[in-house]
Amino acid sequence: MQIFLKKDVEKVGMAGEILKVSDGFARNFLFPKNLAVEITSQNKDFYQKQVKEVEHRKDVISTQTSMLGERIGSITLKLKRKMHDDGKLYGAVSQAEIVDALAQEGVNVSKNKIILGKSIKSKGTHEATIKLTARLQPRIKIVILPE
């Protein structure tokens, strides 16, 4: 069955794509959640035009996003925290604190876009990934310093 994706579906495709999927997957998952529309002979031309418009928008957005990704990749955040004598923090650094620090650098992202490999609970240099798109995920360095 041919479908037009209305929204991004992880491991399936991006919004605005025309894909072939199994009938059961489309009817039982994609259609009830309003993630896709079936392509028929009546609406085929309409959705092919939609694909072209979406591709144009994606080109513009990808250019802006790649510039933001380059900017994020060059940022090193320095956070001062209270810690024990052995270098362990009293509390872990949260995603919200990283969002606030990035906002001070002029980069606005939501906290659900920040992926930490493990909790930041000690002084030193750590890395976090910012998931801008499925393909563009720049890494930032976070340096934890004692207060």
C-alpha positions in Angstrom: 0.0 0.0 0.0 1.3 3.5 -0.8 1.0 6.1 1.9 1.9 9.8 2.4 3.4 10.4 5.8 1.9 13.4 7.7 4.4 13.3 10.5 7.9 11.8 11.1 7.7 8.2 12.1 10.9 6.8 13.6 12.5 4.0 11.6 9.8 4.4 8.9 10.3 7.8 7.3 10.1 11.6 7.4 6.9 13.7 7.1 6.1 14.5 3.5 7.4 11.2 2.0 5.5 8.8 -0.1 6.3 5.2 1.0 5.1 1.6 0.4 4.2 -0.2 3.6 2.3 -3.3 4.5 -1.5 -3.0 4.6 -1.6 -4.2 8.2 1.0 -1.7 9.4 -0.9 1.2 7.7 -4.4 0.2 8.9 -3.5 -0.8 12.4 -0.8 1.8 13.3 -0.4 4.7 10.9 -4.0 5.5 10.1 -5.5 5.3 13.6 -2.7 7.6 14.9 -3.3 10.0 12.0 0.4 9.7 10.9 -0.3 8.9 7.3 -2.9 9.0 4.5 -3.5 6.3 1.8 -2.5 7.3 -1.7 -5.3 6.5 -4.2 -5.6 7.3 -7.9 -7.8 10.3 -7.0 -5.4 12.0 -4.6 -2.1 10.9 -6.1 -1.4 14.1 -8.0 -2.2 16.2 -4.9 0.2 14.4 -2.7 3.0 14.4 -5.3 2.7 18.2 -5.3 2.8 18.1 -1.5 6.1 16.1 -1.6 7.7 18.8 -3.8 6.6 21.5 -1.4 7.8 19.6 1.6 11.2 19.0 0.0 11.6 22.7 -0.7 10.8 23.5 2.9 13.2 20.8 4.1 16.0 22.3 2.1 15.5 25.7 3.7 15.2 24.2 7.2 18.2 21.9 6.7 20.4 24.8 5.8 19.4 26.7 8.9 19.7 23.6 11.0 23.1 22.7 9.7 24.3 26.2 10.6 22.9 25.8 14.1 24.6 22.4 14.3 28.0 23.8 13.4 27.5 26.6 16.0 26.4 24.1 18.7 29.4 21.8 17.9 31.8 24.6 18.7 30.3 25.4 22.1 32.0 24.4 25.4 29.7 25.0 28.4 31.4 25.8 31.7 29.2 25.2 34.7 30.2 25.9 38.3 28.7 23.6 40.9 29.1 22.8 44.6 30.9 19.5 45.1 32.5 17.3 47.7 36.2 17.2 48.3 36.6 14.1 46.1 35.1 15.9 43.1 31.6 14.5 43.2 28.6 16.9 42.8 25.9 17.2 45.4 23.3 16.7 42.6 23.5 15.7 38.9 23.5 18.3 36.2 20.1 18.3 34.6 19.0 18.8 31.0 17.2 22.0 32.0 20.5 23.4 33.3 22.2 22.6 30.0 19.2 24.3 28.2 19.7 27.4 30.3 23.4 27.5 29.7 22.9 27.1 25.9 20.3 29.9 26.0 23.0 32.2 27.5 25.2 31.3 24.5 22.3 32.3 22.2 21.2 28.8 21.3 17.6 27.8 22.0 16.7 24.1 22.2 14.2 22.2 24.2 15.3 19.9 27.0 13.9 16.8 25.3 16.5 17.4 22.5 19.4 16.9 24.9 20.7 13.4 25.2 23.1 12.6 28.0 25.0 9.3 27.8 25.1 9.0 31.6 24.4 11.4 34.4 26.9 14.2 35.0 27.8 13.8 38.7 31.5 14.6 38.9 33.8 17.4 37.9 35.7 17.3 34.7 34.8 17.3 31.0 31.6 15.5 29.8 29.8 15.3 26.5 26.1 15.7 25.6 24.4 15.2 22.2 21.8 17.7 20.9 19.3 15.9 18.6 18.4 18.5 16.1 17.2 16.1 13.5 17.4 12.3 13.0 20.7 12.8 11.0 22.1 15.9 12.6 23.2 15.4 16.2 26.1 17.7 17.2 28.0 17.1 20.4 28.8 19.7 23.0 31.4 19.7 25.7 30.4 20.4 29.3 33.1 21.3 31.7 32.1 21.1 35.4 34.2 23.3 37.7 34.0 23.7 41.5 32.4 26.9 42.9 
